[in-house]
Every structure is written in structure tokens, then in C-alpha cells.
Amino acid sequence: MMDEEALESSPPPRPRQSRRPFRLFTSLDPARTTDTAMARTRRPLSDDEKQRLDDLVEAAIDPTVHHYGTPPRSAVRYDKREEMYGGSGTTYLLQMFEDGDLVNNRIGAYMVLPTEDDSVGFHTHGDRNEQEVYVVVHGRGTYLEKDHAEAEPRRYPIEKGTITTVRGPAQHAVRNTGDEPLVVFVITTFEP
């Protein structure tokens, strides 16, 4: 079992609350628009935080990349996002490729939502002319999608092996609903 609190900083962890029923993220409110600049703000991780994140991820998967023509490697950059796209808690992105490593791709990264308190709110890739694929590699969660900002969301349970896609004006969101970290490999490509 992985330690849910492996990413907590040195202050004592807050007590776990009893499992609450699933609720909509704040950004699921059709009247609310996600602030794009704020949603994409990256925060640096300390070396200690990177090590704790590596330990957490490596307990679930082997994050080694065997990229053609280069030695095996792990993450090339770590991103930390608080309340990503209006979601809750902290989301970590382990960027696995340098700019230019992949043709026609913007992102190839592991997205880590450490606890059931962590979610990524609704957002679209249509404003960037992108498509996005999620491949769940560890944990459980709920994936939500809707055709446009004002549409009713559809909810799907996700677990290891689940694949989701989104493109155009459609929006998606994800929440960790399990007692272990939710680890998703994210592939973001540019539409032709």
C-alpha cells in the first residue's frame, strides 16, 4: 500500500474525514468560467517534495522513458498545480518529454492526484486546438465530460486500464475517489 500522506509537508496531516458523497467541483458550475491563465500556473517543487513524489509514483509504476536515441530517463520536469482548473487540492504533473521530443504532441506526462481530496476541474482543449487522452495506470476515480460549458456532465468510474478522450469544445474533469493516488498518463496532441 502506498502512503496517502507521502506528499504532505512537515506540519501534521489534517485528520481524514469520513468518505463523503461525490460532489461537483466548483468549476463544474455552468455559470463559472475557468480563468485560463490561473489554471495553467505551475509551481516549483522542492527537492524533498520531488523525492516524496518520486517515491509515491514508483510504488505504483515504473516511470522510466525509453525514448528513441536517448538513454533511459525519468521525468524531465515536475509541475505542481493547486486547485487545477478550479478543482480541489493539489495535482502533480511529471513531464516525461522535453519540448520537441514528440512530433505533434504538447504533453506526455503522468498526472498524479494523491488523495481523494484532489481533483482537476472542468476544462477544454478546444481553445488550443488539441485532443487529449487519459490512460489510468493506478488508482480509482471519476471522469466527467460534457459537450460544452453549459451542458450536463456525464460521469464514468475509472480505474487502471481505463482510457478517455476529449477534443474540440468538449470539456472534461477528473477526481480521485480511491484510498490510493490516482495516476493517469496524459497525452495531449494538436489536432490536424
Backbone hydrogen bonds, N-H to C=O, Kabsch-Sander energy under -0.5 kcal/mol:
donor,donor_aa,acceptor,acceptor_aa,energy
4,E,2,M,-0.8
6,A,3,D,-1.8
7,L,4,E,-0.5
8,E,5,E,-1.6
26,T,86,G,-0.5
27,S,86,G,-0.8
28,L,25,F,-1.9
29,D,26,T,-1.3
32,R,29,D,-2.1
36,T,34,T,-1.0
39,A,35,D,-2.7
40,R,36,T,-1.3
41,T,38,M,-1.4
43,R,80,K,-1.8
50,K,46,S,-2.5
51,Q,47,D,-2.2
52,R,48,D,-2.3
53,L,49,E,-2.4
54,D,50,K,-3.0
55,D,51,Q,-2.6
56,L,52,R,-2.1
57,V,53,L,-2.7
58,E,54,D,-3.1
59,A,55,D,-1.2
60,A,57,V,-1.7
61,I,57,V,-2.8
65,V,73,R,-3.5
67,H,65,V,-0.7
70,T,67,H,-2.3
73,R,65,V,-1.9
76,V,95,Q,-3.0
77,R,95,Q,-1.3
79,D,93,L,-2.8
80,K,43,R,-1.1
81,R,91,T,-3.0
83,E,89,G,-3.3
84,M,81,R,-0.6
86,G,83,E,-2.0
87,G,84,M,-1.8
91,T,81,R,-2.6
92,Y,112,V,-2.4
93,L,79,D,-2.6
94,L,110,Y,-2.9
95,Q,77,R,-2.5
95,Q,93,L,-0.8
96,M,108,G,-2.3
101,D,98,E,-2.2
105,N,102,L,-0.8
106,R,188,T,-3.0
107,I,188,T,-1.5
109,A,186,V,-2.2
110,Y,94,L,-2.0
111,M,109,A,-0.5
111,M,184,V,-3.6
112,V,92,Y,-3.2
112,V,110,Y,-0.5
113,L,111,M,-0.5
113,L,182,L,-2.7
118,D,115,T,-2.0
119,S,88,S,-2.6
120,V,174,V,-3.0
121,G,84,M,-2.5
123,H,172,H,-1.5
125,H,168,G,-0.6
125,H,170,A,-0.6
126,G,168,G,-0.9
128,R,125,H,-1.4
129,N,126,G,-1.2
130,E,125,H,-1.9
131,Q,189,T,-2.7
132,E,166,V,-2.6
133,V,187,I,-2.7
134,Y,164,T,-2.2
135,V,185,F,-2.2
136,V,162,T,-2.7
137,V,183,V,-2.6
138,H,183,V,-1.5
141,G,158,I,-2.3
142,T,175,R,-2.2
143,Y,156,Y,-3.1
144,L,173,A,-2.6
145,E,154,R,-2.0
146,K,171,Q,-2.1
151,A,148,H,-1.5
154,R,145,E,-3.0
156,Y,143,Y,-2.6
158,I,141,G,-2.6
160,K,139,G,-0.7
161,G,136,V,-3.1
162,T,159,E,-2.8
164,T,134,Y,-2.2
166,V,132,E,-1.8
168,G,130,E,-0.7
170,A,167,R,-1.4
171,Q,146,K,-2.8
172,H,123,H,-2.2
173,A,144,L,-2.1
174,V,120,V,-2.0
175,R,142,T,-2.0
176,N,118,D,-2.2
177,T,140,R,-1.5
178,G,140,R,-1.1
182,L,113,L,-2.5
183,V,138,H,-2.6
183,V,181,P,-0.6
184,V,111,M,-2.6
184,V,182,L,-0.5
185,F,135,V,-3.2
186,V,109,A,-3.7
186,V,184,V,-0.6
187,I,133,V,-2.5
188,T,107,I,-2.3
189,T,131,Q,-2.3
189,T,187,I,-0.5
190,F,104,N,-2.2
191,E,129,N,-2.8
